[in-house]
Each structure stands twice: as structure tokens, then as C-alpha cells.
Amino acid sequence: MNTIKKISLSVLFVLAVNAVDAQQDKTVVDGVIAVVGENMIKYSELETNYLQMLSSGDNTVTRCEVLESMLLNKLMLHQAKVDSLTVSDAEVENELNSRVAYMMQYYGSQEKMERQMNKSLAQIKETYRDIIKENILIQQKQSQITGDVTVTPQEVADFYATIPEDSLAMIPTQYVFSQIVITPTVSEQEKQELKNKLNEYRDRILKGTKFSVIASMYSDDQASAKKGGELGFFQRGTMVAEFENVAFSLQPGEVSPVFETKYGYHIIQMIERRGDRVNCRHILLQPKVSSLQLYKAKEKIDSIKTLIDNNELTFEDAIVRYSEDESKVNGGLIINPNTASSVFSSEALNASMGNVDNVDFAAMKQGDITSAVEFKSEYADAYRLIKVLKIMPEHKVNLTDDFDKIHALALNKKRMDIVHSWAKNTIKKTYIRVDDGYKTCGFTLDWYKTK
């Protein structure tokens, strides 16, 4: 196996909510293949994880490696419960919503995701909710075990020197982009109509209609609408400020006036308060953009592109002067939602940036600017110009170009060594049973307690 891939896999392979819903062979009889404490691992779970790794592009991974990662995770999960580590409902929902949003982006829409996975959005969330909660507990325990471990530049260099030349991975072409975003103008009439509708809903609720009924029928937040508008418990710092200010000002049962956030217009009903957390229902109505308004947005961004092409304005000045996206405070830098970095791989541009499948970035040079690209922003349909800030050609991993990647791998290796040391001691005092069919796996850790 490629050395870097192997290290990456051994660094806590925590089951992710992948965009691929792996399908098992329905003729295979399922059964428990391992137990760690009170946590079971079924054959179907191993197959799902294994197929997800294959679908992510790692064709060298083995079932034995995946199983050992799962055993290690179950060991940490068991100890997290023994140590009474906790995770809030809000943390689970935030992470779940983030993963589901990525899956929607991967497939192109909620409908396509549901069709591909043969499940409704509510069923998908229900499938993964407990997995997400377990993942967070595992991560908490890992952090507790490893503490604030760091690696020095020399340790990074020493780690790199241990990787055989023929095991160094090839890094595909990577890009860094900036953008100018123009969003269609929503008419004051449209805004007023939404506020009027919400006030009508509020009046009906105050007269006795259940908030949950109105939310499930009319809210544009489809995820919470399926639960009667309920958001689950959250604390300050979870939602946008305007939403939190209203939510935390309410008393149980109270319904807020209509208010605006960057997502649209809302009303909230407080359900319950527990210390510094609240559980609310909300109804969201988002302004609808007409085809005329969208056309005008394209006209505006086309005119900006003309100014730039005629050297009357630099792209950077245009970001400051015209861009209507929050990225303008950071020079228009586009952030990869899957990695939280500004780097985009050529192999997954459309999946990570969205609606750029018709843009031939391979034919572009550093400094080139696209024509107007329509895309769905966080809030509505919009247009943007994309500038290629930097191109990093395909190359073999090296210290000069990929120090951050190698640093991360070296740090993960150091963390993994600490986790393995912890696991060796913890295995001895934990009930563990692994099916004898996996004795030939040659596990790194002594899961069969033979010593």
C-alpha cells in the first residue's frame, strides 16, 4: 500500500457520512464479527466501510485494515462511555446537517441524493444520527488521549525521509481561486409579501393552530419542516447572531415577531430551555428570485467583467467594490467546504465547488478569469466570476510543495503512536471478542489477547 495512504487510513478511520451509500451483496448473511465492550461490529458494517474506502479512490485498502480501524474506534467509544464523556444534541445536528449538505452538493440536489440512496432526507438523517454521535465521542476520546501533541519541522523532515521513494503519492493538479459574486436583487414587494405571510401564520398560531403544523406545511427549511420546524437543542455560537438574539429572548411557548437573517425571514417558537441551551421551532420563508432579477444580476457581472478585460478595473478592486459575498473580506478567496482550505483538487472541482463542470480549468492559466458562472450560493441563485489565483501542477509529494500535507501526516503518525500505546494497555482490561476468521489479518494490535 502507498505509505502515505496507509498512514492516513491508520489515523483513526472514523466512519464518515460519505456521499456514496455503499450497497452490500444482499445474499451475504449478516452477523456480529466483533465485540468491544458493549459495542458490536457487524459484517455488513465492515463491508459498508470497506466499499466506502474503495469508492473514495483507495483501491489498495484491505478489509483487515478497515476492521482494525473499526476495532480501535469501538475501543475508544467504549472508554468514552466509561469516562462519561457527553455530546449535545446540537453538536450532533450541526455535524449531521454539514455532512448532509455535502452529500446534497455531491449529488446535485436533495432529490437526486434521495433517489440515489433510496431514502428520504429524514430517513438518511435517522440512519446517520447515531453514527455521528459516536464519531464525536470517539474524537473527544482521541483528543483526550493525544492531548496537545505537536511535531517540529525536523520531525516532519525525518518522517518524510522514512517514506520509500516509490511509495510517495502523486498529487493531482490543484488550484486556488478568488471570486466576485453578484446576487439578484429581491424586490421590496417580495420581501413585504413574505413578512405578511409570516404574520398571517403567526396570527393563526396565536389563535390556536399548532406551530408544528404550519411549519411542516410552509417552511422553506425542509430539514426542520419534516420535524414540525423543530431544530433541537443548541447553544450560543451555533446559529447566526440575529437568530440567536431572538431565540434566547423568548420564554417557553412564546412566538417571536417576524425577523430577518441572511437566510430569509423567520418566526420562532421557544419549546424548552435547559441551562445555556434552547430548543426552538422555526418557520423560514426565503425570497424567490425571478428570472428577470437573475438576468439583471448576470448583466451586472458581465459589465464588471468588461471593465476588468478593458483594464479599467482590477479583479481585486472589483471584489472590494462590487462583490456581494462574505468572501470579499478575505480578498474573495473561495474556501473548499470539504477541507476548509483554499485548495481545490482538479479531480473533484465540481463536487467541491459546484456548477463548474462546464468550465475548462485545465485550459486556463494562472491569472485567467472565467465568464459569468451561475451557481447556488448559500442563500440563493447567483452569478460569479472566478479568477485562477494559483495553479500547482501534478507532482510527486515533496517537502517543498507539500510541507503542510507531510506535516499533517507526521502529526497523525505521532498521534497514532500515542493512541496505539494507550490501546495496548486498554485492550488488556476490556472485554473483546473477534471472530476467528480474522486471525490471519496480522493486526497491529493484539485484539485476540494472545500475549
SEBABA-997147 format. One record per residue: x, y, z of N, C-alpha, C in turn. Coordinates in steps of 0.001 Angstrom, whole numbers, plus 500000, padded with zeros to 6 digits. Example, Ala and Ser with C-alpha at 12.3 -4.5 7.8 and 13.67 -1.06 7.14 Angstrom:
513190494310507800512300495500507800513200496700507800
512850497750507080513670498940507140512900500030507870
***
This chain:
500848498793500000500000500000500000500872501242500000
500423502257499299501126503540499321501316503966500774
502564504306501156502867504602502553502004505718503113
501857506789502356501079507920502862499623507527503047
499084506756502100497695506309502246497534505437503475
498508504547503696498396503645504821498377504394506138
499236505406506261499250506221507473497927506948507630
497417507488506527496156508217506595495030507312507065
495043506070506597493986505140506991494102504792508462
495354504585508930495524504169510313495254505294511298
495222506531510794494917507648511671493418507722511856
492933506955512745491539506991513108490615507020511942
490420505869511355489414505778510296488060505829510972
487506507047511138486184507227511732485160507184510620
484138506356510776483120506214509731482537507561509377
482701507959508139482177509237507668480857509033506975
480038510095506952478826510060506154479252510375504736
479666509351504016480176509539502675479068509857501707
479441510461500573478461510739499543478043509476498829
478756508367499063478407507111498422477749506220499458
476570505750499158475861504845500049476185503431499604
477168502837500236477635501527499791476542500479499925
476441499644498921475431498607498896476089497246499098
475616496489500075476167495170500293475470494150499398
476165493027499189475572491905498475474487491332499353
473246491400498893472114491005499724472108489505500020
472920488696499295472937487264499531473834486895500707
474663487817501162475575487544502274474801487601503582
474970486578504410474292486541505701475042487455506663
474328488391507281474956489329508195475151488662509549
476071489202510320476287488673511652477325489482512380
477408489317513706478376490028514531479744489372514368
480751490167513983482107489625513784483061490075514877
482632491062515684483495491515516780482658492250517818
483142492183519066482513492921520165483627493566520980
483479494862521239484441495588522076483641496267523177
483806495767524429482940496261525494481520495881525179
480649496880525085479249496625524720478981496967523256
480030497302522498479879497759521116480157496620520129
479174496376519254479307495303518277479735495844516914
480405494997516138480704495274514735480099494155513911
479237494518512982478611493518512117479371493418510799
479232492263510154479881492068508863479419493122507864
478131493464507888477604494465506948478242495814507158
478569496158508419479225497433508706480650497440508151
481345496311508293482687496201507725482631496363506211
481672495709505570481550495798504116481219497222503675
480326497889504415479973499266504079481198500173504146
481953500049505243483152500872505398484190500556504329
484361499275504043485330498855503038484952499401501659
483685499281501294483238499761499991483308501281499908
483077501953501025483198503410501037484645503830500794
485597503090501372487002503400501133487354503179499665
486849502100499080487111501848497662486514502953496802
485292503387497147484619504411496348485310505757496459
486075505955497538486792507223497718488088507257496912
488407506131496246489579506116495371490754505308495886
490647504760497106491747503965497649491500502491497324
492075502024496219491873500643495782492835499662496432
493730500165497284494718499290497909494338498900499334
493311499504499881492917499214501251492390497785501363
492622497144502507492139495782502732491058495776503812
490264494734503807489234494604504843489855494508506227
490997493851506320491663493718507619492049495077508190
492568495958507348492943497305507796491715498088508236
490641497976507476489409498679507839488857498129509150
488878496804509311488369496204510545489175496656511756
490503496720511622491295497159512781490993498606513143
490774499442512152490393500825512439489058500866513177
488127500021512763486819499975513427486952499458514854
487806498447515061488035497928516413488612499009517324
489562499759516800490171500829517583489147501900517933
488295502233516960487247503219517234486278502727518299
485898501456518218484967500899519206485605500876520594
486922500660520639487611500678521926487560502072522535
487797503092521718487733504466522221486299504862522570
485339504389521778483936504669522084483561504052523422
483975502809523641483694502139524912484273502927526083
485535503364525937486176504088527032485565505469527221
485108506084526123484443507391526232483191507276527090
482464506164526922481251505954527723481602505636529162
482661504852529366483120504553530727483506505841531448
484131506748530691484571508028531265483462509077531314
482264508694530907481085509587530930481269510834530078
481949510703528940482032511816528002480660512012527366
480308513264527072478979513555526529479070514394525264
477998514350524494477882515175523295476459515711523248
476308516993522940474983517614522940474225517295521656
472904517383521733472065517189520549472425518205519470
472742519432519900473071520494518938474337520157518163
475349519619518874476595519227518198476326518169517144
475487517196517505475156516113516577474429516670515360
473427517520515592472632518052514483473467518945513575
474349519744514162475200520616513344476106519801512430
476728518764512989477612517922512188476813517134511147
475654516644511555474803515888510631474356516760509472
473934517971509775473500518893508713474641519228507766
475852519374508318477016519663507486477301518511506541
477242517275507039477510516110506198476436515947505123
475173516152505521474079516012504562474175517091503481
474567518304503872474730519389502893475802519024501871
476887518397502341477940517968501413477407516903500455
476620515984500989476069514922500149475133515494499085
474338516483499475473450517131498503474259517797497404
475350518450497808476209519112496825476844518079495906
477238516954496468477873515894495680476915515368494612
475668515129495005474694514578494061474051515648493184
474056516889493631473489517971492839472202518540493374
471482517769494181470231518254494770469752517250495805
468806517686496628468228516780497618467514515622496931
466791515939495860466029514907495153466939513827494592
468052514240493981468988513272493403469630512431494498
469935513056495631470516512323496746469539511273497254
468294511664497437467281510737497934467060509584496960
467077509904495668466869508870494654468041507897494631
469268508421494711470453507570494672470533506664495899
470193507200497061470305506441498299469030505684498642
467980505923497831466698505234498024466129505463499423
466321506677499905465818507067501225465411508523501183
464438508881502014464078510288502149465141510984502981
465130512335502949466095513094503743465974512730505216
464747512607505703464527512257507110465110510881507423
464953509927506508465491508579506720467019508575506686
467592509388505782469050509489505709469595510027507030
468962511072507543469414511662508807469252510663509949
468151509945509946467916508964511006468965507857510952
469363507463509736470375506422509555471708506826510156
472076508090509994473410508534510366473498509264511694
472375509572512318472418510391513537473254509716514639
472985508437514904473726507743515960475199507571515593
475470507370514289476855507227513846477626508517514100
476982509648513785477618510949514020477901511146515500
476946510785516343477136510946517788478318510105518258
478398508863517769479527508006518138480846508595517650
480849509122516430482071509712515884482587510848516761
481668511700517210482068512837518042482652512353519362
482041511327519952482564510762521198483957510167520984
484136509471519850485439508896519530486482510004519386
486114511071518699487039512187518505487394512843519830
486393512952520731486656513517522048487655512654522816
487449511343522731488360510434523457489756510476522848
489831510526521530491138510619520877491872511876521331
491148513009521351491766514265521781492250514175523222
491470513484524042491853513310525448493121512469525566
493232511459524709494402510572524749495653511285524246
495532511979523125496710512573522488497085513931523049
496129514634523643496431515945524208496852516938523144
497770517827523488498215518885522570499535518519521895
499629517307521386500874516862520768501187517693519528
502454517983519317502908518751518147504110518047517517
504467518472516303505692517973515669506526519162515203
507821519040515310508731520106514885509028519956513391
509521521011512749509922520888511337510925519766511102
511830519567512057512812518488511907512136517124511955
511148516982512825510413515718512898509662515455511591
509150516526510977508468516386509682509459515894508638
510635516496508601511663516099507637512111514661507880
512269514288509148512680512921509477511614511920509055
510358512283509259509251511411508854509244511228507339
509425512320506612509434512256505147510557511350504655
511691511389505331512848510589504930512602509094505085
511607508718505903511323507291506109510428506714505015
509859507583504167508938507110503129509729506681501894
509592505435501466510307504987500262509906505822499047
510853506075498185510612506910497008509449506395496170
509368505060496008508310504506495160506952504472495847
506908504907497108505638504957497834505071506375497940
505806507341497428505330508724497503504169508927496532
503097509485497029501894509651496220502059510764495193
501313510646494113501224511722493125500074512641493524
500330513920493587499313514911493916498762515473492610
497446515357492368496880515901491130496982517420491100
496777517999489940496812519458489805495851520092490803
496312521153491448495494521843492452495400523320492108
494307523927492562494035525328492250493673526113493512
493932527409493447493417528361494438492665529424493643
491440529782494083490583530700493344490135531872494210
489810532967493536489062534053494180487828534336493329
486904535113493867485638535302493170485036536681493402
484195537065492448483310538215492595481896537655492466
481066537918493439479715537356493459478684538475493364
477728538299492464476594539217492357475312538415492566
474531538811493542473270538132493825472110538972493305
471069538336492802469912539083492301469270539918493404
468781541066493043468097541942493989466671541449494202
466309541298495455464938540895495780464101542151495962
462980542199495313462141543399495361461559543613496752
461309544871497083460684545188498369459288544580498455
458628544478497318457295543861497295457370542397497711
458386541679497177458562540268497533458854540120499024
459708541009499559460033540951500983458794541191501840
458011542185501440456819542519502220455790541391502178
455692540751501026454755539632500909455147538483501844
456446538228501954456906537172502860456611537531504310
456867538791504664456582539216506037455092539145506340
454275539501505363452819539418505543452377537970505761
452958537050504958452608535634505112452977535127506502
454184535489506951454631535026508263453767535614509377
453355536847509221452459537446510220451111536743510238
450648536317509048449395535535508985449557534213509716
450699533528509469450962532259510148451027532479511660
451679533576512056451828533864513487450458534087514129
449588534812513447448243535052513976447482533740514144
447615532836513163446926531546513246447439530727514424
448762530807514663449360530074515782448871530645517107
448836531968517207448380532606518453446906532315518730
446163531998517666444733531681517820444483530192518045
445570529403518085445394528000518451445929526962517489
446270527340516254446846526369515323448250525999515788
448566524709515720449879524271516182450989524828515284
452028525340515914453190525867515184453766524785514275
453858523542514814454460522435514069453706522137512782
452387522304512799451573522049511607451892523075510521
451939524357510913452248525423509948453659525245509399
454604524918510286455998524742509859456122523607508855
455487522484509133455601521335508230454975521612506873
453995522512506829453308522818505572454004523902504756
454591524895505426455006526100504702456488526482504820
457220525938505791458597526392505982459489525992504816
460386526898504419461353526614503358462581525861503876
462686525709505181463747524887505755463241523450505769
463512522730504702462933521403504522463361520420505599
464589520545506066465081519608507079464279519713508374
464086520943508883463340521100510130461835521003509913
461366521323508709459923521251508425459395519848508645
460212518839508314459797517447508487459624517090509958
460186517924510841460042517697512284459187518800512916
458297519381512120457429520435512641458172521708512947
459303521911512268460095523122512480461093523022513613
461126521876514315461990521756515494463449521658515091
464304522419515798465729522490515486466595521643516407
466055521246517555466871520558518542467624521557519402
468188521099520508468869521996521441470148522562520829
470369523853521027471603524489520584471991525573521572
473252525941521548473757526993522431474256528163521596
474586529260522254475068530437521532476352530105520761
476438530679519569477572530390518707477271529336517671
476067528760517756475673527708516816474966528284515599
474064529243515832473272529846514761473804531257514458
473256531879513409473636533264513119473137534158514252
473827535277514447473583536129515615472139536606515710
471563537032514569470189537563514603469204536495515094
469426535262514668468545534164515065468694533890516556
469943533833517035470177533548518451469633534649519349
469794535895518941469306537005519761467818536887520021
467068536493519002465617536323519164465318535068519965
465964533943519599465670532664520241465888532719521753
467000533316522169467330533323523596466558534395524381
465804535223523670464992536242524355463590535743524676
463222534574524139461862534064524286461686533233525555
460448533139526001460058532253527090459412531003526483
459427529872527202458819528652526662457382528890526187
457110528476524954455783528639524368455590529942523617
456455530920523856456309532236523225456703532182521749
455978532958520926456252533039519494456812534417519180
457903534460518449458577535732518157457841536521517087
458120537810516994457699538581515815458496538105514601
458129538571513429458872538268512208460219538991512266
461282538298511894462598538940511839463381538374510659
464447539080510310465222538734509116466629538282509476
467129537255508773468535536877508790468990536795507333
470249536447507118470741536333505748470080535179505000
469404534288505718468742533156505069467326533476504611
466745534553505150465375534908504805464646535477506012
463346535194506086462510535722507177461990534564508023
461949534801509355461604533733510295460568534189511319
459923533181511895459313533313513226459764532088514020
459923532274515337460425531216516212459441530983517350
459318529731517738458613529410518977459577528682519907
459725529224521112460562528554522110459838527294522598
460557526173522636459991524934523171460435524731524604
461770524775524813462301524464526138463678525095526289
464008525458527513465337525982527833465970525071528880
467224524663528618467971523862529581469329524529529808
469451525264530872470699525963531151471030526946530048
472170526744529390472589527670528333472186527172526946
471262526197526899470800525675525608469290525857525480
468848526040524248467411526163523989467020525252522837
465762524848522850465191524085521742464033524899521195
464050525154519902463037526006519273462478525341518015
461303525815517627460784525561516288460904526860515503
461051526757514186461029527977513399460368527718512055
459909528793511464459389528773510095460232529766509317
460790529306508211461617530137507345460935530316506001
460862531552505543460425531840504180461560532577503481
461991532040502352463091532638501599462565533363500372
463089534560500103462657535305498914462920534500497644
461977534543496739462124533865495447462664534864494428
463672534421493710464304535276492707463658535018491358
463192536077490704462570535923489391463647535778488315
463253535252487156464193535099486043464711536466485587
463866537504485699464290538855485329465369539358486276
465183539136487568466178539570488556467497538821488371
467397537548488036468598536754487788469323537259486531
468557537610485525469125538141484275469852539461484545
469258540309485373469890541589485701471199541378486468
471233540356487309472461540045488041473556539627487053
473164538851486044474145538442485023474624539647484218
473722540541483882474108541758483152475144542553483955
474902542641485267475808543421486118477186542783486168
477231541454486331478542540815486442479259540807485093
478482540739484005479096540844482667479735542217482468
479080543251482975479629544605482840480895544766483670
480949544090484822482158544117485654483297543413484918
482974542290484289483984541540483531484535542399482381
483680543167481752484115544038480658485095545097481162
484796545688482308485699546677482902487065546070483197
487061544838483702488320544158484022489096543842482740
488376543325481738489022542974480460489627544197479772
488986545355479974489462546600479349490502547328480204
490925546643481260491936547209482164491490548508482830
490185548702482959489658549872483658489519549609485156
489647548335485514489459547942486914490180546615487126
490873546481488251491496545186488539490460544262489182
490710542981489074489812541998489687489733542237491187
490861542541491788490919542736493240490128543971493664
490227545060492890489435546254493209487948545976493024
487622545163492007486218544834491747485627544008492885
486448543164493509485978542393494665485522543340495765
486377544307496065486079545262497137484864546114496793
484787546541495526483746547482495136482386546819494884
482393545604494344481135545041493858480690543716494488
481627542903494941481232541558495374480247541604496531
479246540742496464478185540713497478478249539442498321
479435538870498382479629537656499166480556537957500334
480406537188501418481227537405502610482714537203502338
483037536472501267484439536217500945485198537488500586
484490538595500324485161539837499925486100540344501017
485810540012502289486665540469503390487994539717503393
488049538633502633489272537834502552489820537837501129
489624538944500437490126539065499073489392538192498079
488171537790498410487387536967497503487784535506497488
488665535097498388489175533725498394488036532724498555
488005531721497676486986530675497759487521529560498646
486725529163499631487131528120500566486484526797500181
487287525753500142486790524404499851485990523907501057
484674523683500902483860523283502052484213521912502597
484884521088501803485208519732502227486510519651503009
487371520658502840488672520634503518488928521858504382
488050522870504245488206524140504972489496524862504593
490085524495503444491269525190502945490900525893501646
491859526637501092491599527347499839492043526539498620
492463525296498849492995524464497768491910523525497233
491805523466495901490847522585495232491599521626494320
491281520350494425491906519351493567491180519285492232
491942519127491159491343519034489826490426517825489703
490635516817490551489847515591490473488451515748491060
488241516790491826486939516927492488486447518372492479
486742519083491402486373520502491355484877520711491441
484119519997490611482682520240490601482035519782491899
482520518676492447481953518176493693482211519125494852
483358519801494839483711520666495967483334522127495753
483175522562494491482844523963494238481448524122493650
480974523135492917479604523160492418479399523988491168
478689523419490202478284524131488972479450524691488165
480577524001488175481710524447487354482118523364486356
481235522388486145481579521290485255481737521748483806
481160522903483481481293523421482121482475524373481953
483218524594483032484392525470482976485637524606482762
486384524895481716487584524118481397488791524734482094
488939524427483374490055524996484137491400524476483626
491400523274483050492656522708482542493250523572481428
492375524325480739492845525186479633493196526590480110
492983526861481391493228528202481915494627528322482505
495130529525482482496435529825483071496235530607484365
497291530669485153497243531442486384496933532902486053
495931533471486708495515534848486449494312534960485543
493946533860484846492777533884483964491489534003484771
490478534576484121489187534801484767488094534175483913
487168533490484529486060532880483801485062533951483372
484165533575482480482994534405482223482008534150483361
480837534772483312479855534632484392479455533172484581
479511532691485827479139531311486163477960531357487122
476855530749486716475691530699487604475914529598488640
475555529867489867475695528857490911474678529128492008
474492528153492876473582528318494011474420528634495231
474328529871495677475070530270496860474378529692498089
474901530040499254474312529534500500472873530009500658
472539531113499989471229531719500213470318531697498988
470865531772497785470015531861496589470864531651495341
470187531561494182470900531521492912471638532841492714
472838532761492128473649533960491947474620533726490798
475411534754490490476450534654489463477784535047490072
478854534452489505480181534834489963481196534761488825
482234535575488975483430535465488156484471534774489017
485204533831488434486207533086489183487584533360488582
488507533759489428489882534002488982490790532879489482
491628532369488596492604531347488979493804532058489614
493863532010490936494947532689491651496261531918491578
496147530594491646497357529786491696497090528412491118
498036527899490352497957526537489834499182525777490329
498922524644490968500009523776491424499952522508490591
500848522358489613500803521215488693500931519876489415
500476518822488747500605517472489291502073517185489607
502316516574490762503691516303491154503726515226492223
504902514676492412505096513702493487505283514461494799
504706513936495863504790514590497176506234514923497527
506468516183497941507806516596498364507704517647499458
508788517838500167508794518756501313508579520205500919
509037520587499743508928521985499330507500522381499021
506822521560498195505473521905497758504381521425498707
504677520422499498503621519767500274503959519666501748
504663520653502257505063520587503669503854520436504584
502777521190504306501595521120505171500999519714505190
500953519070504018500411517711503952501294516736504734
502595516847504538503510515943505228503498516225506729
503394517512507085503283517881508499502060517214509123
500924517253508420499699516640508935499863515139509106
500526514498508136500745513061508220501696512698509354
502743513492509519503691513248510610503005513426511963
502167514450512058501427514686513298500462513540513568
499771513091512511498846511968512677499586510702513098
500752510487512514501547509314512881501930509371514356
502332510546514819502707510698516223501499510471517128
500356511028516720499129510816517495498757509335517521
498915508675516354498541507276516267499423506413517148
500702506759517221501607506025518107501136506129519556
500685507341519937500190507550521303498908506748521526
498011506773520535496749506029520645497027504531520729
497968504030519920498297502609519955498873502203521316
499706503058521876500269502777523199499149502704524234
498210503653524140497054503639525041496224502380524818
496013502009523566495169500869523231495763499565523752
497091499410523662497733498182524135497390497905525588
497385498952526408497064498795527825495571498615528050
494758499340527263493314499298527453492725497977526995
493274497387525943492784496102525441492832495041526534
493893495066527361494078494046528390492946494027529414
492310495187529635491277495252530671489876495464530103
489704495190528805488414495382528149487942494073527541
486653493791527669486098492587527031486120492773525519
486816491883524818486923491957523360486793490561522783
485978490444521757485866489181521033485870489467519544
486785488826518819486876488987517371486738487612516736
485907487515515714485679486246515019487021485633514585
487140484319514787488389483637514460488746483714512980
487774484022512133488030484113510705488985485230510332
489270486126511298490151487266511013491510487131511691
491817485937512206493098485736512886494289485871511948
494052485644510664495146485746509692495400487177509235
494687488131509795494802489525509350496160490156509689
496798489648510723498066490267511111497867491664511651
496919491823512572496620493134513149497838493736513832
497897495052513867498967495755514574498839495555516081
497599495574516566497325495415517991496843493999518287
497011493568519532496714492193519924495242492051520352
494332492101519351492898492044519641492472490683520161
493249489620519892492904488296520381493522487990521741
494289488951522275494926488822523597495732487528523696
496614487354522755497433486139522726498685486246523572
498991487497524004500229487679524777499913487918526239
***
